[in-house]
Amino acid sequence: MTLFYKSSVLNKVSRHLIRPEDKDSLSFASAPDSQSRLCRAWLLKEIPEHPDHDESVLLVERNATTPTNKFLRAALEGAKMDFGGFSNLWSIFCPTAEAADKDPKAMADTLKERRRLFAISPSVCGLTDPANELLLTTNALVSPPLDPQSSFIPDDLRHEVWRISDMPQSFWYDHPVPLDASPEENEILYGIKQLDEALKLECDMGHLHSGAKIDLAISVSVTHEGMEQIAINYVRNLICTHLKLKHLRVFLFDEIRCQKMIETLCPGDETASSVFGVNGAYGRHYSFLKTLLLVWQQTVNPSVSFTFKIDLDQVFDQMALLSYTGQTALQHLMNPAWGGSARDYAGREVDLGMLAGGLVNERDAKAGLFVPDIQRPDSLQTRKAFSSNRLFCPQWPQAISTEAEIMQTEGGFQRIHVTGGTTGITAQALQRWRPFTPSFINRAEDQAYTLSAIEDKLYLSHLHANGLIMRHDKNAFAGKSIAHAAPGKAIGNIERLMFFSRYAALQPLGFEEVRNHFWPFTSCFMHPQAKTLAALIFLIDGSSAGGRFVDEGAPRLMKCLDFCETDMESRLGCERRGWHNIYEALSDKRYSKTSLSKIIAGAALDYSA
């Protein structure tokens, strides 16, 4: 039985990874729970000199049928990797972390060279009248209450809350709003109110005419299938009860309404129906909110040609924008190059049909607008603490990419590394490229979106909106929901590694070309030995975390691994067909405009009273 679990890669990694000073911190005696002990056992069975070695071998064998063992066995068995000639584990598992650590300036300089644009041609019909030409979008993520007896649960939902409290979780998000969030902790209220106030200043300064309102489409996604009606009622009542909006027309779209829309657009098309909606992984509602622009153009407002997505834990700090850049949020959006074209460093044509801003953390905002929201890791501490950072440290290239790319203060650059809450696209780009994020992508859906729009000498990209920085306020009010979602988010990052690696390999350009395009940050998550690396990260971090990280993570990762190896290729083909059919229907206008318009009108909120 012992031979069944042998892994030369695990043995070599354990030898490189575990140091004499880690002996006590990896002992069974210090493990927080049984899930942690099982992960430690997988590591310690490779270290015969450790006091818990013999017990580790027995523990792994006794747990042969557990989800944890099934995933680790499937991911590690038969794995082969050459460890010769490498100075450390980052060289093998995260080369851009090693490069960033060794010479961050060199990486930053190279990154700027690769993002600089040449021969920029402005858009022939840029954004000039936001009140008529701009659709704003955002997503509300709703979960059952953390405390089913909380006084903050709306009275009319209490009976339904008990029905959903024991339902299994279907989808995982970073920090969904629980139904028992207090008004002060509720990012739905917070984000919409702040956006309305930001638009008031635009009116006061004359960028919007007095009394102007901009449409805001909100997707309402749920963590548990079956609570869609509860969530839509909750969000509707929340906005109508607590907010007196003056500059926004709000529309709510849940999965139920989305399915009515797609049945009108593509009647009887199950493939289109499977990709069009807001429930599920982040990629699904991200694609929906982008494509909604074309629906809006044909049913609500023929003048609308631009859409921009924000996250509700982010705000336009208009005073800071004016102070540091001399422009308001809408002035930044009215960039004449958005929708234009250019050439990149390699001479390839770049369609600038997308636009991207950046973020500053609320705690750093007093120091200025251009403070990176991702800090460089302390390399000494990173290598000292026993965690997967010794193996895989994407924070290093992410930090350099944030500094050099997202915080770039000059114009004339494109963006590959983007944040999903500050991105926009034009109707023309949607019609030309028909982009989408696959519905199985649950992290970095914004990075995956442009992966569907890359050709050999031409690709769709984001214009860098230098100075368009939103303040990221999530830690100021959403602490409880962030903490509760942390284990699921960490597992999502491991899934991201497997999903992106396989997705990149399935691209016509090939794995290496795609990885080079997304260098240096997103390329971390495109690894030729992704399943082995995923298992090692899970194993190392699980040895410390235990609990929900291991218990809920192992089944999710096993499902992810199976999907990547057996189903992704066919699923991706299905999704391409589904989005092709949707874009074709919108292009040919072969649907009942009256029926679709009625569905959209039904999504509007009436909070005038």
Secondary structure, 3 states (H helix, E strand, C coil): CHHHHCCHHHHHHHHHHCCHHHCCCCCHHHCCCHHHHHHHHHHHCCCCCCCCHHHHHHHHHHCCCCHHHHHHHHHHCCCCCCCCCCCCHHHHHCHHHHHHHHCHHHHHHHHHHHHECEEEECCCCCCCCHHHHEEEEEEEEEECCCCCCCCCCCHHHHHHHHHHCCCCCCCCCCCCEECCCCHHHCHHHHHHHHHHHHHHHHHHCCCCCCCCCEEEEEEEEECCCCCHHHHHHHHHHHHHHHCCCCCEEEEEECHHHHHHHHHHHCCCCHHHHHHCCCCCCHHHHHHHHHHHHHHHHHHCCCCCCEEEEECCCEECCHHHHHHHHCCCHHHHHCCCCCCCEEECCCCCEEEEEEEEEEEEEHHHHHHCCCCCCCCCCCHHHHHHCCCHHHCCCCHHHHHHHHHHHHCCCCCCEEECCCCCCEEEEEHHHHHHHCCCCCCCCCCCHHHHHHHHCECCCEEEEEEEEEEEEEEECHHHHCHHHHHHHHHHHHHHHHHHHHHHHHHHHCCCCCHHHHHHHCCCCHHHHCCCCHHHHHHHHHHHHHHHHCHHHHHHHHHHHHHHHHHHHHHHHHHHHHHHHHHHHHHHHHHHCCCCHHHHHHHHHCCECCCCC
